Amino acid sequence: MRTELYRSGDVEAGAKAQPLLLLVDDEESVLDTLSMQLGRDHRLLLAANADEALQLLADNGEVAAVISDMRMPGMDGIELLGRIQSDYPDTMRILHTGYGDMNTAIAAINSGGVYRYVPKPASRDDILDVVHSAVSKHDHVMAERGMVDTTLKTSLHALFGILEMSSPLGFARAGRIRELVAELTHALELDGLWELEAATMASQLGAVTLPAEVMRKLCEGQSLNPDEQALVRGMRSMVLPLIKEIPMMENVVAIVRGLAGEAPPPGGWSGLVEGAISVIRTAIEYETVFARTHDPGVAIAFLDQQGGLAPHVLYALRLVKGVEASARNTTRACAIADLQIGMRLASDVTAVNGLVLIGRGTVVTEVMLDRLANFSRVVGLVEPVLTAA
């Protein structure tokens, strides 16, 4: 496996790093020729097949362009470049093929999976012309993305300032969710996905529409009536009219739509969108349950028991919170009438007016059950309550 990083020489201090290219071909002589043609002006990664190429992309960060052979053992060049288009959309894709595969190359270009093709054999001038064009387009896309990223974050931070003034509780809750998402993305090695941070912020801006009493109950982990639950669900889609027309925001809009409960498109969400939805939804659900339990282990065990969240994200959540897997499947939700002697409360028992009647951690006794029955008839209790083994 030839994975060495070729450099044409030392880069002077402060000088811009040369573009990084990935060359893929199962013929070593072809890789040698391409290295000589491109090595003076570029940094190069070399792979003999598609599997090696995908591993190099995963290990080496941003690659400006991939130049791939068409016919290779296992995954061919068209399939490889299609995978790269899906997983690394900003990387330019160039097919290096013989004249016999020209019709296939043209079809791949027309489908959008390939940016350009270079026929075999190609002169140094011809291949440099195609590569320079690809690198220039990549640089333009990245500069545009950086500008949008900066503008978007500035706008979202400004909107967050409004949330801070209008709903201090909502602002604090959104900050906790945002911090947890950042921890989860780091644990899952998803750092650097600006769409995740932007979608997390956007999903919480609708908190400005919640009545203060509803936000207070949400932050304190109290049960919400159906109308209040509808308000909370609806707040995630409130920001969509503000962001859906912003260029390059398609993934962020899709993530927020998914969090709001909208059905995916016919082809399903993209991998990035689906992964982001899983991470952000887990952070939101954890914040909601933790507000009731104030115990990370109990909260995570309850989320695990409820189902519906991605197992790998829950695993990352356990790592982030330092919770052993043995805490799983020990927590469940109970109606007041279903509480039994010997159960341990994992959340406070509160009256509908917010008064805490019995603190979490208390073991249910016969006297307590009688007391709760009386309170339920007189003032009403928040249900369900959480119990732990």
Protein Blocks (a to p, Z undefined) as FASTA:
>chain_A
ZZbdcdfbdcdehiacddddddddfbfklmmmmmmmmmmmpccdddfbfklmmmmmmmno
pafbdcddfbdghjafklmmmmmmmmmmmbccdddddfklmmmmmmmmmnopambdcddd
ddfklmmmmmmmmmmmmmmmmmmmmmmmmmmmmmmmmmmmmmmmmmmmlmmmmmmmmmmm
mmmmmmnopghiaklmmmmmmmmmmmmmpcfklmmmmmnopacdfklmmmmmmmmmmmmm
mmmmpghilmmmmmmmmmnopacdfkopafklmmmmmmmmmmmmmmmmmmmnopaklmmm
mmmmngoiafklmmmmmmmnopafklgokbccddfklpcehiacfbdcddfkopafbdgh
iacdfklmmmmmmmmmmnopaddddddZZ
